[in-house]
């Protein structure tokens, strides 16, 4: 009975294929087939409508470049053996049947250039990713998933190799045709990229480089257009394969149209969940975020390098490589969104309770939905791996270019340090103020010794000179204080410059050698930014130095003026004293003569004591004159008058005593 049923199914299947061949030219998609409608009672159709694999978005958008992956493993079809209810590799059972699909998962028909440019991809009008990386299109993964499910059913095994493999083979060739038809554009783009990434090797110059950048953009657009148009023209073949394989699911054995066992479906759903869980455990978003951070850092570093060192041939090359990395990131984000969308829907399905028995339409629809999203998940996860590999190669090219800026950035730091933290203008200011201070202190010492401690206010002429002198001495003290303030302020600026110079040099020298060139550039630019952040402080110090320089020159001139003024006061004082000395000396001499006359008139009456006093008087007079000759003659005059008065009194008293005796 079973064999007859299988034979009958195969015969009916052949009739269905013939009917599809008749209508193939008029069929653009399989939505017209009622069996394609997903009417599962437990599956929310809103999730299918939001699925990028099911919707027509008409959003033609340039996307990232795909990668190579070994699809030989995909020939190992795992399914449930109905005899022992265990998952096993049924290739062992079907090894005699050739799998025509597997042989196409190598680049036998394409050259190595296509492989190197495998990261190129686009979105088609239905928001599906069309790639140069095997298997080129997510529909191939989808069909392989359907094949896996079908092989698990013994009644479908003959259909798998009679109908599935030819259709899968056809879809793969259609997808591969994109690379073959567009190979000319791929080769042109590859050659341009190679020259742009290695301009020195091709002895390129900057003017020509900018032209090649524009040429690259045109070639990339041409390749995108070629892929899009060729895929659009051949998409009907993919739809036909979808319809053919979908119809084959009608041959799943069920007790009745409304009673099909769901055990195999639940097992396939479990396998899809296992793949998703394994991926999520190994793969973290941090990997993509790391790539994005490197790109953003490179953009910021190159912007600052062009500001500090001006745009150059090397910066143009770096910008191009950064642009390629951005292209890769856009594709990584697109595939990440596909992975998340597919994973979320499979998880949602897995959370729903599936009855042990469901209708044939339901089980067909469930398989299609599961295959579409599992296929999308596998397609994008494989592309993420490829894109990360491509990124690593671009990353190394970027680091090589960044290493060329290291010496120039270090020289830029040295130049900034020497200009912003220079103390060369401070040295003359300090020297001038220290010399001025020394001269002022010396002048103060010498002047105070001569005039400062004397009371010279007895005569108006001398008092006037003394008053002028005292005023100049006050100015001298103020000038000394001002010199000290300037010296201290300038030394503070010198100390600031010295400290910052040492700090910036230390920061530059302490950059680790084991980090990549991009990070080294970043840290050197941070030193430059730190210097520039002190611009206000540096500007204030510069203005202060200018003010202190002018103040030092003013102080120097003031010292000369004070010195000259004090010297003139001392000279004038000396001249006034000489004039007074002449008159005072005459008075002193008259007093001395009077004393002598008094002594002579009483000499015969003087005893030994008087003789002794008489001898002392001339000596004291002479001593007083000598002591005050160079100082205050007014004091000399007063003292001589006192001596004369005392002497007269002494002689008078002595005479009276003598007469009395």
Secondary structure, 3 states (H helix, E strand, C coil): CHHHHHHHHHHHHHHHHHHHHHCHHHCCCHHHCHHHCCCCCCCCHHHHHCCCCCCCCCCCCEECCCCCCCCHHHHCCEEEECCCCEEEEHHHCCCCCCCCCHHHCCCCCCCHHHHHCCCCEEECCCCCEEECCCCCEHHHHHHHHHHHHHHCCHHHHHHHHHHHHHHHHHHHHHHHHHHHHCHHHHHHHHHHHHHHHCCCCCCCCHHHHHHHHHHHHHHHHHHHHHHHHHHHHHHHHHHHHHHHHHHHHHHCCCCECCEEECHHHHHHHHHHHHHHHHHHHHCCHHHHHHHHHHHHHHHHHHHHHHHHHCCCHHHHHHHHHHHHHHHHHHHHHHHHHHHHHHHHHHHHHHHCCCCCEECHHHHHHHHHHHHHHHHHHHHHHHHHHHHHHHHHHHHHHHHHHHHHHHHHHHHHHHHHHHHHCCCHHHHHHHHHHHHHHHHHHHHHHHHHHHHHCCCCCCCHHHHHHHHHHHHHHHHHHHHHHHHHHHHHHHHHHHHHHHHHHHHHHHHHHCCCCCCCHHHHHHHHHHHHHHHHHCHHHHHHHHHHHHHHHHHHHHHHHHHHHHHHHHHHHHHHHHHHHHHHHHHHHHHHHHHHHHHHHHHHHCHHHCCHHHHHHHHHHHHHHHHHHHHHCCCCHHHHHHHHHHHHHHHHHHHHHHHHHHHHC
